[in-house]
Amino acid sequence: MLSAINRIVTGYALALLAIVVAANIVASIYGLDNIGMVQAFGLDEARYVTKLKVSLEQSTLDPDMFFSYGNLYDTIGYYSISFFEKFGWIVNTPLVGFVLRLMSIIAGALASLALWRLSEHLGLPRVVALAVGLGLASMPDFVTFSRTMHPDTLQTLFVILGLGTSLVRPTFGFALLSAFWAGLAFSTKYVGAAVLPFSFLPLALTTLASHPFSLRILVQLFRQGLAMIAVFVAVFAITNPYAVRDFSTFVATFVWQMKYTSTGHGLIEPADPTLWLIPLKQQFGLGVIYLFSGWVLAWLLLFDRLRRIGWRAACLSAETRCAFVLALYILVASAHLAISVHDREARITYHVVPFVLLLSTATWLSVLQNLTKSFVRPAWTSAAFAILLLACVSAQVGFDLRVMAAASGKPEEDVVKLGNFIALRYPPQTKILADAYTYLPPVMTNVVYTNMQTHKQLSSEAPDLIVLTRGATGNYIWKRPHTSFKDKQFVRDLRYDATPEVEAYVNDLLSPGSGWSLVTENGSEVVLARNR
């Protein structure tokens, strides 16, 4: 009976994963009609499409000094679309956009499957290991970025493979393979470098515990560590040759990217580390307590086992060694996020979350089995625990599907309707100064987009129409709910230094005698026309 239950639970878990992947594929087809529509819903996606189309036209992978991320995601997209192009496919925005989104979906699915297999390799029963993989696959932000043109899910896959490979078998060969995966993670997004030291740790702990302490062993480990670094660097150099060629620009961008994440998106965020609880609670709700308590409990159990059996036996025990490496990795990575990273977005935790899910689940399962072993077989405890976890995941998948449904409404969004309104009312050559996140149909050919409009830009461009959006101007000031822009009742975000300048600009546009009139507005956009 137990085996039948496990088969049913396994089938149900795989079906849930298939539903999430299939729904994401369907959702990814929306909003790719043209580059204007892509950028109206996501500036990063528009950048990826534009950049890749230029690369394909010029037959080059040169990132044009864009080193904010590694170039591996772009490279895979380039060769994937080149493959289709050889068979006569037309390289356009819908094709490029869908291929890039599909890459993210596949990477996200593979990351979840890799986490499942790693969990099983480290001793979790299959049904529980599947629940761990689904915990990642159903994480709301991870689901979103699994259908977004962005390298986050691909980096997550390589991070799991990198650390996981070193945990599965603590040998030099597997350590080199782990360094290879870590190099690919770094070639995708630079946080992948965090994996490399911990890829070396299982090998080092096993070696030190297996031999008497000596200079020869230290030299051996030193050489093995250098070999891992060499593999890591070689992988990055091969997959990011332009970063090597223009090394000074790469380093400058790398330093800027670190500073950017340490301060926040466009402003100086507070240093309070407890603010990380906000995005974590948005992703996991009360599950944050389950994850954090499981990690703390893991440390308590590790200290107890270390006290009882000694450090050598602990390092030679696969279960204890893996738990220690995971717990230490989570501690160091989380401390870095809490202290140094103030751009508090859930996707920045993707290199940590999979291992918290794994370690916390393994710890709680071990505790439950020890508490119930006198009257329930451990296999039954595992099955019941897996069913409980899958019940929570199922509720989350339902939420994810409702969020995905919003993608099907993109053609009817207000931003699209307003763009079509402008195209119907004004000639194609109308000069327009538009905020980022504005949608204008391809027929409107005389448009300048900007992230922040200024008096100087208004004077130099001399537009006939101005479009302000909630996503750009609204970062600084925006109208209060249920009011019109004409009322000048603004909500200001004074954390931005530019807020007073933006407010003065908007007030000048709305003042009598400014030469501008409000044409139309909705909750996210305002259109003004020059008086004639």
C-alpha positions in Angstrom: 0.0 0.0 0.0 2.8 2.4 0.9 4.5 1.9 -2.5 1.2 2.7 -4.2 0.8 5.9 -2.2 4.4 6.9 -3.1 3.7 6.3 -6.8 0.5 8.4 -6.6 2.3 11.2 -4.8 5.2 11.1 -7.2 2.9 11.2 -10.2 1.0 14.1 -8.7 4.2 16.0 -8.0 5.4 15.6 -11.5 2.0 16.6 -12.9 2.2 19.8 -10.8 5.6 20.6 -12.2 4.3 19.9 -15.8 1.3 22.2 -15.2 3.6 25.1 -14.0 5.9 24.6 -17.0 3.1 24.3 -19.5 1.3 27.4 -18.1 4.5 29.4 -18.2 5.0 28.4 -21.9 1.5 29.6 -22.8 1.9 32.8 -20.8 5.2 33.6 -22.5 3.6 34.0 -25.9 1.8 37.2 -24.9 3.2 40.7 -25.2 5.7 40.0 -28.0 3.9 41.6 -30.9 6.6 44.3 -31.3 9.5 45.8 -29.4 7.3 48.7 -28.2 5.0 46.3 -26.5 7.9 44.3 -25.0 9.4 47.5 -23.5 6.0 48.7 -22.2 6.0 45.6 -19.8 9.7 45.2 -19.2 12.7 47.3 -20.0 15.2 44.4 -19.4 13.3 42.2 -21.8 13.3 44.9 -24.5 17.1 45.3 -24.0 17.7 41.6 -24.5 15.6 41.5 -27.6 17.2 44.6 -29.2 20.7 43.5 -28.2 20.3 40.0 -29.6 18.7 41.2 -32.9 21.7 43.5 -33.4 24.1 40.6 -32.6 22.4 38.3 -35.1 22.4 41.0 -37.8 26.1 41.7 -37.2 27.1 38.1 -36.6 28.8 38.9 -33.3 28.4 38.1 -29.6 30.1 41.4 -28.6 28.0 42.6 -25.6 29.0 46.2 -26.6 30.5 46.8 -23.1 27.4 45.6 -21.3 29.0 43.6 -18.5 26.4 43.9 -15.8 25.8 40.2 -16.2 27.8 37.5 -17.8 27.2 36.8 -21.5 26.3 33.1 -21.4 22.5 33.6 -21.4 22.9 35.8 -24.5 25.2 33.3 -26.1 22.8 30.4 -25.8 20.0 32.6 -27.2 22.3 33.6 -30.1 23.1 30.1 -31.2 19.5 28.9 -30.6 18.0 31.5 -32.9 20.8 31.1 -35.4 19.8 27.4 -35.6 16.2 28.4 -36.5 17.5 31.0 -38.9 19.3 28.4 -40.9 16.0 26.7 -41.6 14.4 29.9 -43.0 12.9 31.3 -39.8 12.5 35.1 -39.8 14.4 36.7 -37.0 11.9 39.2 -35.5 10.8 40.3 -32.1 8.2 37.5 -31.5 10.8 34.8 -32.3 13.7 36.3 -30.3 11.4 37.1 -27.4 9.8 33.6 -27.3 13.1 31.8 -27.6 14.7 33.8 -24.7 11.6 33.3 -22.5 11.6 29.6 -23.4 15.3 29.3 -22.4 14.3 30.7 -18.9 11.4 28.3 -18.6 13.6 25.3 -19.5 16.3 26.5 -17.1 13.8 26.9 -14.3 12.3 23.5 -14.9 15.8 21.9 -15.0 16.8 23.8 -11.8 13.8 22.3 -10.0 14.6 18.8 -11.3 18.3 19.2 -10.4 17.2 20.2 -6.8 15.0 17.1 -6.7 17.8 14.8 -7.8 20.3 16.4 -5.4 17.8 16.0 -2.5 17.4 12.4 -3.4 21.1 11.8 -3.7 21.6 13.3 -0.3 19.2 10.8 1.3 15.7 12.2 1.1 13.0 9.8 0.0 11.9 10.5 -3.6 8.4 11.8 -2.6 10.0 14.3 -0.2 12.8 15.3 -2.6 10.1 16.0 -5.3 8.4 18.3 -2.8 11.7 20.2 -2.3 12.1 20.7 -6.1 8.5 21.8 -6.4 9.0 24.3 -3.6 11.5 26.1 -5.8 9.4 25.6 -9.0 6.3 27.2 -7.3 8.1 30.1 -5.6 6.1 33.1 -7.0 9.1 35.2 -8.1 10.9 32.2 -9.5 7.8 31.3 -11.6 7.7 34.9 -12.9 11.4 34.9 -13.9 11.0 31.5 -15.4 9.1 33.2 -18.2 11.1 36.4 -18.3 14.1 37.2 -20.6 16.6 37.2 -17.8 19.5 35.0 -16.7 18.3 34.3 -13.1 16.9 30.8 -13.6 19.9 29.7 -15.7 22.2 30.9 -13.0 20.1 29.0 -10.4 20.5 25.8 -12.4 24.3 26.1 -12.6 24.5 27.0 -8.9 22.6 23.9 -7.9 24.7 21.8 -10.2 27.9 23.4 -8.9 27.4 22.9 -5.2 25.4 19.7 -5.7 28.2 18.0 -7.6 30.7 18.6 -4.9 28.3 17.3 -2.2 27.4 14.1 -4.1 31.0 12.8 -4.2 33.9 14.6 -2.4 36.6 13.6 -4.9 39.0 15.8 -6.8 37.4 14.9 -10.1 34.0 15.9 -8.9 35.5 19.1 -7.3 36.8 20.0 -10.8 33.4 19.3 -12.3 31.8 21.5 -9.6 34.2 24.3 -10.5 33.1 23.9 -14.1 29.5 24.4 -13.1 30.4 27.3 -10.8 32.3 28.9 -13.8 29.1 28.6 -15.9 27.1 30.2 -13.0 29.6 33.1 -12.8 29.4 33.4 -16.6 25.7 33.9 -16.3 25.5 36.1 -13.2 28.4 37.0 -11.0 26.9 35.8 -7.8 27.8 32.3 -9.1 31.3 33.0 -7.7 29.9 32.4 -4.2 29.7 28.6 -5.0 33.4 28.1 -5.7 34.8 28.1 -2.2 32.1 25.7 -1.0 32.7 23.4 -4.0 36.2 22.9 -2.5 35.0 22.4 1.0 33.7 18.8 0.8 37.0 17.6 -0.7 39.0 19.5 1.9 37.0 18.2 4.8 37.2 14.6 3.6 40.9 14.8 2.9 41.8 16.4 6.2 39.6 13.8 8.1 41.1 10.9 6.2 44.8 11.7 6.8 47.0 12.8 9.6 47.6 16.6 9.5 50.8 17.3 7.5 52.4 19.8 5.3 52.1 17.4 2.4 48.3 17.3 2.7 48.1 21.0 2.8 50.2 21.4 -0.3 48.0 18.8 -2.0 44.9 20.7 -1.1 46.5 24.0 -2.2 47.3 22.5 -5.6 43.8 21.1 -6.0 42.3 24.4 -5.0 44.4 26.2 -7.7 43.3 23.7 -10.3 39.7 24.4 -9.4 40.3 28.1 -9.7 42.0 27.5 -13.1 38.9 25.6 -14.3 36.6 28.3 -13.0 38.6 31.1 -14.7 39.0 29.1 -18.0 35.2 28.5 -18.2 34.5 32.2 -17.7 37.2 33.2 -20.3 35.8 30.8 -22.9 32.2 31.8 -22.4 32.9 35.6 -22.0 35.8 36.3 -24.3 34.8 40.0 -24.7 35.1 40.5 -20.9 38.6 39.3 -21.1 39.4 41.4 -24.1 38.0 44.6 -22.5 39.0 43.6 -19.0 39.1 47.2 -17.6 35.5 47.9 -18.6 34.5 44.5 -17.2 36.1 45.2 -13.9 34.6 48.7 -13.7 31.1 47.3 -14.5 31.6 44.5 -12.0 32.5 47.0 -9.3 29.5 49.2 -10.3 27.2 46.2 -10.2 28.3 45.3 -6.6 27.8 48.9 -5.5 24.4 49.0 -7.2 23.2 45.9 -5.3 24.7 47.2 -2.1 22.7 50.5 -2.2 19.4 49.6 -3.9 17.6 50.3 -7.2 18.2 54.0 -8.0 18.3 55.1 -4.4 20.0 54.5 -1.0 18.0 51.7 0.7 18.1 51.4 4.6 20.8 49.1 5.9 18.3 47.3 8.2 18.8 43.6 7.4 15.3 42.7 8.8 13.9 44.4 5.7 14.8 41.2 3.8 11.8 39.6 5.7 9.4 41.6 3.4 10.3 39.9 0.1 10.8 36.5 1.8 7.3 36.7 3.4 5.8 37.7 0.1 7.3 34.5 -1.4 6.8 32.0 1.4 4.4 33.5 3.9 4.5 31.5 7.1 6.8 29.1 5.4 9.6 31.5 6.3 9.3 30.2 9.9 9.6 26.6 8.6 12.7 27.4 6.5 14.5 29.5 9.2 13.7 27.2 12.1 14.8 24.2 10.0 18.1 25.8 9.3 18.7 26.7 13.0 17.7 23.2 14.0 20.2 21.8 11.5 23.0 23.7 13.3 21.9 22.4 16.7 21.9 18.8 15.4 25.3 19.3 13.8 26.8 20.6 17.0 25.3 17.7 18.9 26.6 15.2 16.5 30.1 16.8 16.4 30.2 16.6 20.1 29.3 13.0 20.2 31.4 11.5 17.4 34.2 14.1 16.9 35.2 16.2 13.9 36.9 13.4 11.9 34.0 11.0 12.0 31.6 13.9 11.3 33.6 14.9 8.2 33.7 11.3 6.9 30.0 10.9 7.4 28.3 11.9 4.1 25.1 13.0 5.9 26.9 15.2 8.5 29.4 16.6 6.0 26.8 17.6 3.5 24.6 19.1 6.2 27.5 21.1 7.5 28.5 22.5 4.0 24.9 23.4 3.3 24.4 25.1 6.6 27.7 27.0 6.3 26.9 28.1 2.7 23.5 29.3 3.8 25.0 31.2 6.7 27.7 32.9 4.7 25.5 33.7 1.7 22.7 35.0 3.9 25.1 37.1 5.9 26.3 38.7 2.7 22.8 39.5 1.6 21.9 40.9 5.0 24.9 43.1 5.4 26.0 44.0 1.9 23.0 43.8 -0.4 20.3 46.4 0.1 18.6 45.9 -3.3 16.1 43.5 -1.7 14.5 41.6 -4.6 13.5 38.0 -4.2 15.5 36.9 -7.3 18.7 37.9 -5.6 18.2 35.0 -3.2 18.0 32.3 -5.9 21.5 31.1 -5.1 20.4 30.5 -1.4 16.7 29.5 -1.5 17.2 26.0 -3.1 19.6 24.9 -0.4 17.5 26.3 2.4 14.5 24.3 1.1 16.7 21.2 1.0 18.4 21.5 4.3 15.3 22.6 6.3 13.2 19.8 4.8 15.8 17.2 5.5 16.2 18.4 9.1 12.5 18.5 9.8 12.0 15.1 8.3 14.8 13.7 10.4 13.2 15.2 13.6 9.8 13.9 12.7 11.1 10.4 12.0 12.9 10.3 15.3 9.8 11.5 17.2 7.5 8.9 15.6 9.8 5.9 15.0 8.5 4.1 18.1 5.0 3.8 16.7 5.2 4.6 12.9 7.6 3.3 10.3 9.9 6.1 9.0 8.6 5.4 5.4 5.1 6.3 6.5 6.3 9.4 8.2 8.1 10.4 5.0 4.9 9.8 2.9 2.8 11.8 5.3 5.3 14.7 5.4 5.5 14.7 1.6 1.7 14.9 1.3 1.7 17.8 3.7 4.4 19.6 1.7 2.6 19.0 -1.6 -0.6 20.3 -0.2 1.2 23.6 0.6 2.8 23.6 -2.9 -0.5 22.9 -4.6 -2.1 26.0 -3.0 0.9 28.0 -4.2 0.6 26.6 -7.7 -3.0 27.7 -7.8 -1.8 31.2 -6.9 0.9 31.1 -9.6 -1.6 30.1 -12.2 -3.9 33.0 -11.3 -0.9 35.4 -11.6 0.1 33.9 -15.0 -3.4 34.5 -16.2 -2.7 38.2 -16.1 -0.3 37.7 -19.1 -3.3 36.8 -21.3 -4.7 40.2 -20.7 -1.7 42.2 -22.0 -3.3 43.1 -25.3 -6.2 44.7 -23.4 -4.1 46.5 -20.8 -4.6 50.3 -20.4 -1.0 50.9 -21.6 -1.8 49.2 -24.9 -5.1 50.9 -25.3 -3.6 54.3 -24.7 -0.9 53.7 -27.3 -3.4 52.7 -29.8 -5.5 55.8 -29.0 -2.4 58.0 -29.7 -1.8 56.2 -33.0 -5.4 56.7 -34.1 -5.5 60.4 -33.1 -2.1 61.7 -34.2 0.0 61.5 -37.5 2.8 58.9 -37.5 5.5 61.6 -37.6 4.3 63.3 -34.4 7.3 64.1 -32.2 6.7 62.3 -28.9 8.8 62.5 -25.7 7.8 59.4 -23.8 8.7 57.8 -20.4 9.9 54.3 -20.3 7.1 51.7 -20.1 5.1 53.7 -22.7 3.6 51.6 -25.5 3.4 53.2 -28.9 2.5 51.1 -32.0 5.3 50.7 -34.6 3.5 53.2 -36.9 4.6 56.0 -34.5 8.1 56.5 -35.8 9.3 59.8 -34.1 9.6 58.8 -30.5 12.3 59.5 -27.9 12.1 57.3 -24.7 13.6 58.4 -21.4 13.7 57.2 -17.8 13.4 60.8 -16.4 12.1 63.8 -18.3 13.8 67.2 -17.7 13.4 70.8 -18.8 16.6 70.5 -20.8 15.4 67.5 -22.7 12.0 69.1 -23.3 13.7 72.1 -24.8 16.1 70.1 -27.0 13.6 67.6 -28.3 10.7 70.0 -28.7 8.0 67.3 -28.8 4.4 67.7 -29.8 3.2 65.1 -27.2 4.5 64.1 -23.8 3.7 60.7 -22.1 4.4 60.3 -18.4 4.2 56.8 -16.9 3.8 55.4 -13.4 6.9 53.2 -14.0 9.2 56.2 -14.7 8.0 59.6 -13.6 5.9 57.7 -11.0 9.1 56.6 -9.2 9.4 60.2 -8.0 5.9 61.6 -7.9 2.5 60.5 -9.0 -1.1 61.6 -8.6 -3.0 60.4 -5.5 -5.5 57.7 -6.1 -8.8 58.9 -7.5 -7.4 62.3 -8.5 -6.4 63.8 -11.8 -3.0 65.2 -12.7 -4.6 68.6 -13.1 -5.4 68.5 -9.4 -1.6 68.5 -8.6 -2.2 66.3 -5.6 1.0 64.2 -5.7 2.5 61.4 -3.7 6.2 62.0 -3.5 9.0 59.6 -2.9 11.6 61.8 -1.2 14.2 59.0 -1.0 15.2 60.0 -4.6 17.4 63.1 -4.9 15.7 63.9 -8.2 12.2 64.1 -6.8 12.1 67.9 -6.4 13.4 68.3 -9.9 10.8 66.0 -11.4 8.0 67.6 -9.4 9.0 71.1 -10.6 9.0 69.8 -14.2 5.5 68.3 -13.9 4.1 71.4 -12.2 5.5 73.6 -14.9 3.8 71.4 -17.6 0.5 71.7 -15.7 0.7 75.4 -14.9 -1.5 77.9 -16.8 0.3 79.3 -19.8 2.8 76.5 -20.0 1.7 75.7 -23.6 0.6 72.2 -22.7 -2.8 70.6 -22.2 -3.8 67.3 -20.7 -5.3 65.1 -23.4 -6.0 61.9 -21.5 -4.9 59.9 -18.5 -5.5 56.6 -16.7 -4.0 55.1 -13.5 -0.6 54.5 -15.0 -0.2 57.1 -17.8 -0.7 60.7 -18.6 -0.7 62.3 -22.1 -0.1 66.0 -22.7 -0.2 67.8 -26.0 1.4 71.1 -27.1 -1.1 73.8 -27.6 -1.4 75.0 -31.2 
